[in-house]
């Protein structure tokens, strides 16, 4: 009998090498995986999976951890693909001034993050001038379940779409304060809906806090804008004040 793991037969037997590569990228955008796990995903043996992964590593789309032997996506590589797209340039021209206003008004770092396969990716970032601040970079990935930018985005989904997303997340990443499952996450998304903004206090990283609100363009949510900084300088009361500022500023953003 033919070996379905060889890639020559079975449900995925006619899937091209390129299609398999795209399937791998979509999976790695959600969670890291070993070559064996990737092989099971695309129905090929480990050697074939390693060839696909090696091609993606050589192209700069994927990175390999020499200790864990796991492969992860490199979101900054994808950001580079869209950075010069006309639609992206138009968005940058509009969001950039908004972030500068937010940082000038609050003294804290501000950012815009877009959704990507169960995560949020930092697309624009305006650093704070404070000595004690968070240093981020474009392409930074944050899990949607434990980040303020993620929950702000989720708050715009209708109930059926939200239920679908909550059921697909693996709830890995974040600190002990992060939601551990769909019920807890739904409660925090509802809180964000009611307030108009979402809070992250030591959930993504210990010592880091953030407040975010969804940003809409042409009638649809394209991501979240946020203000972030050290928890020592951003207690919950201050984050709530900043949340009100974000809600006010977004109405004049796009």
C-alpha positions as CSV (number, residue, x, y, z in Angstrom):
1,X,0.0,0.0,0.0
2,X,1.2,3.6,-0.7
3,X,2.6,5.6,2.2
4,X,0.2,8.5,2.8
5,X,2.9,10.2,4.8
6,X,5.1,10.4,1.7
7,X,2.9,13.1,0.2
8,X,2.1,11.0,-2.9
9,X,-1.4,9.9,-1.8
10,X,-4.1,10.5,0.8
11,X,-6.2,13.5,1.4
12,X,-3.3,15.9,0.8
13,X,-1.6,13.8,-1.9
14,X,-2.3,16.3,-4.7
15,X,-1.3,19.4,-2.6
16,X,1.7,21.2,-4.1
17,X,4.9,22.0,-2.3
18,X,4.0,25.7,-2.3
19,X,0.5,25.0,-0.9
20,X,2.1,22.9,1.9
21,X,4.5,25.7,2.6
22,X,1.6,28.1,3.0
23,X,-0.2,25.7,5.3
24,X,3.0,25.5,7.4
25,X,3.2,29.3,7.6
26,X,-0.4,29.6,8.7
27,X,0.2,27.0,11.5
28,X,3.4,28.6,12.7
29,X,1.7,32.0,12.9
30,X,-0.4,30.4,15.7
31,X,2.1,28.3,17.5
32,X,5.7,26.9,17.2
33,X,6.1,23.4,16.0
34,X,8.8,20.7,15.5
35,X,9.5,19.1,12.1
36,X,7.6,16.0,13.2
37,X,4.5,18.0,14.1
38,X,4.7,19.9,10.8
39,X,4.9,16.6,9.0
40,X,1.7,15.4,10.6
41,X,0.0,18.7,9.8
42,X,0.7,18.5,6.0
43,X,0.7,14.7,5.8
44,X,4.4,14.1,4.9
45,X,7.3,12.3,6.6
46,X,9.7,14.2,8.9
47,X,12.4,14.4,6.1
48,X,10.0,16.1,3.7
49,X,8.8,18.4,6.5
50,X,12.4,19.4,7.2
51,X,12.9,20.2,3.5
52,X,9.9,22.5,3.5
53,X,11.0,24.2,6.7
54,X,14.5,24.6,5.5
55,X,13.3,26.4,2.4
56,X,11.2,28.7,4.6
57,X,14.2,29.3,7.0
58,X,16.5,30.1,4.0
59,X,13.9,32.5,2.7
60,X,13.7,34.3,6.0
61,X,10.1,33.5,6.8
62,X,10.7,31.0,9.6
63,X,13.3,30.7,12.4
64,X,14.5,27.5,14.2
65,X,15.3,27.3,17.9
66,X,18.4,25.2,18.3
67,X,17.5,24.3,21.9
68,X,13.9,23.3,21.5
69,X,14.2,22.2,17.8
70,X,10.9,24.1,17.2
71,X,10.2,26.4,14.3
72,X,8.5,29.8,14.6
73,X,7.3,32.4,12.2
74,X,9.3,35.7,11.6
75,X,6.5,38.3,11.4
76,X,8.9,41.1,10.5
77,X,9.5,39.3,7.2
78,X,5.8,39.5,6.4
79,X,5.6,43.1,7.5
80,X,8.3,43.9,4.9
81,X,6.1,42.5,2.2
82,X,3.2,44.9,2.9
83,X,5.1,47.9,4.0
84,X,5.3,49.5,0.5
85,X,1.8,48.5,-0.6
86,X,-0.2,51.7,-1.5
87,X,-3.1,50.8,0.9
88,X,-0.6,50.3,3.7
89,X,1.2,53.6,3.0
90,X,-2.2,55.4,3.1
91,X,-2.9,53.8,6.5
92,X,0.6,54.7,7.8
93,X,0.1,58.3,6.8
94,X,-3.1,58.4,8.9
95,X,-2.2,56.3,11.9
96,X,1.3,57.8,12.3
97,X,0.1,61.3,13.3
98,X,-2.5,59.7,15.7
99,X,0.3,57.8,17.5
100,X,2.4,60.9,17.7
101,X,-0.5,62.8,19.3
102,X,-1.1,60.0,21.8
103,X,2.5,59.8,22.9
104,X,2.8,63.6,23.1
105,X,-0.4,63.8,25.2
106,X,0.3,60.9,27.5
107,X,4.1,60.7,27.6
108,X,3.8,56.9,27.0
109,X,4.6,54.7,24.0
110,X,1.8,54.2,21.6
111,X,1.3,51.6,18.9
112,X,-1.0,50.1,16.2
113,X,-1.4,46.3,16.1
114,X,-3.2,44.3,13.4
115,X,-4.7,40.8,13.8
116,X,-2.9,37.8,12.3
117,X,-3.9,34.2,12.9
118,X,-4.7,34.3,16.6
119,X,-2.1,36.9,17.3
120,X,-1.7,40.7,17.1
121,X,1.3,42.1,15.2
122,X,2.8,45.5,15.9
123,X,2.6,47.4,12.6
124,X,3.4,50.9,13.9
125,X,5.1,52.1,17.1
126,X,5.8,55.5,18.6
127,X,8.3,55.3,21.5
128,X,8.1,57.2,24.7
129,X,10.7,59.8,25.7
130,X,10.6,58.5,29.3
131,X,13.9,57.0,30.6
132,X,11.9,54.0,32.1
133,X,9.9,52.7,29.2
134,X,9.1,49.6,27.2
135,X,11.2,49.1,24.0
136,X,9.2,47.4,21.3
137,X,9.8,46.8,17.6
138,X,7.8,46.5,14.4
139,X,6.7,42.9,13.9
140,X,6.4,42.1,17.6
141,X,3.7,39.4,18.1
142,X,1.3,39.4,21.1
143,X,-1.2,36.6,21.8
144,X,-4.7,37.8,21.2
145,X,-6.1,36.3,24.4
146,X,-3.8,38.0,26.9
147,X,-3.0,41.4,25.2
148,X,-5.1,44.5,25.4
149,X,-4.7,45.0,21.6
150,X,-6.1,41.5,21.1
151,X,-9.1,41.8,23.4
152,X,-9.9,45.3,22.0
153,X,-10.0,43.7,18.5
154,X,-12.1,40.7,19.8
155,X,-14.6,43.1,21.3
156,X,-15.7,44.2,17.8
157,X,-16.7,40.7,16.7
158,X,-20.3,39.5,16.8
159,X,-21.1,36.6,19.1
160,X,-20.9,33.8,16.6
161,X,-17.6,35.0,15.2
162,X,-16.2,35.5,18.7
163,X,-17.3,32.0,19.8
164,X,-15.5,30.6,16.8
165,X,-12.3,32.4,17.7
166,X,-12.5,31.5,21.3
167,X,-12.7,27.9,20.4
168,X,-9.6,27.9,18.2
169,X,-7.2,29.6,20.5
170,X,-4.7,27.5,22.5
171,X,-4.3,30.1,25.3
172,X,-0.6,29.6,25.5
173,X,1.7,32.5,26.3
174,X,1.2,35.3,28.8
175,X,1.7,35.3,32.6
176,X,-0.4,33.7,35.4
177,X,-2.8,36.6,35.2
178,X,-3.7,35.8,31.6
179,X,-7.1,34.1,30.7
180,X,-6.7,30.3,30.8
181,X,-9.8,29.4,28.7
182,X,-12.7,30.7,26.6
183,X,-15.0,31.5,29.5
184,X,-12.5,33.7,31.2
185,X,-11.5,35.4,28.0
186,X,-15.1,36.0,27.0
187,X,-15.7,37.8,30.3
188,X,-12.8,40.1,29.7
189,X,-13.9,40.8,26.1
190,X,-17.3,41.8,27.4
191,X,-15.6,44.2,29.9
192,X,-13.8,45.7,26.9
193,X,-17.0,46.0,25.0
194,X,-18.7,47.8,27.8
195,X,-15.8,50.2,28.5
196,X,-14.8,50.8,24.9
197,X,-11.2,49.8,25.7
198,X,-9.3,46.7,27.0
199,X,-6.7,46.6,29.8
200,X,-3.6,44.4,30.1
201,X,-2.0,44.6,33.5
202,X,0.9,42.3,33.8
203,X,-0.8,39.7,31.6
204,X,1.4,39.6,28.6
205,X,4.6,40.4,30.5
206,X,5.2,41.0,34.2
207,X,5.9,44.7,34.8
208,X,4.2,45.9,31.6
209,X,0.7,47.3,31.2
210,X,-1.3,48.5,28.2
211,X,-4.7,49.9,27.3
212,X,-6.1,49.5,23.8
213,X,-9.2,50.4,21.8
214,X,-10.3,49.1,18.4
215,X,-9.6,51.1,15.3
216,X,-12.1,51.1,12.4
217,X,-11.5,52.1,8.8
218,X,-14.1,52.1,6.0
219,X,-16.6,50.4,8.3
220,X,-14.5,47.5,9.6
221,X,-12.0,47.0,12.4
222,X,-8.5,46.9,11.1
223,X,-6.7,46.4,14.5
224,X,-6.2,48.3,17.7
225,X,-4.4,51.4,18.9
226,X,-2.8,51.3,22.3
227,X,-0.7,53.1,24.9
228,X,1.7,51.0,26.9
229,X,4.3,51.4,29.6
230,X,5.7,50.1,32.9
231,X,3.1,48.9,35.4
232,X,4.8,51.0,38.1
233,X,3.8,54.1,36.2
234,X,0.5,52.8,34.8
235,X,-1.8,51.6,37.6
236,X,-5.4,50.6,36.7
237,X,-6.7,54.1,37.5
238,X,-4.3,55.7,35.0
239,X,-5.0,53.1,32.4
240,X,-8.7,53.9,32.6
241,X,-7.9,57.6,32.1
242,X,-5.8,56.7,29.1
243,X,-8.6,54.5,27.7
244,X,-10.9,57.4,27.6
245,X,-8.3,59.4,25.7
246,X,-7.9,56.6,23.2
247,X,-11.6,56.4,22.6
248,X,-11.8,60.2,22.0
249,X,-8.8,60.3,19.7
250,X,-9.9,57.3,17.5
251,X,-13.0,59.2,16.5
252,X,-10.8,61.7,14.6
253,X,-8.2,59.2,13.4
254,X,-9.3,57.8,10.0
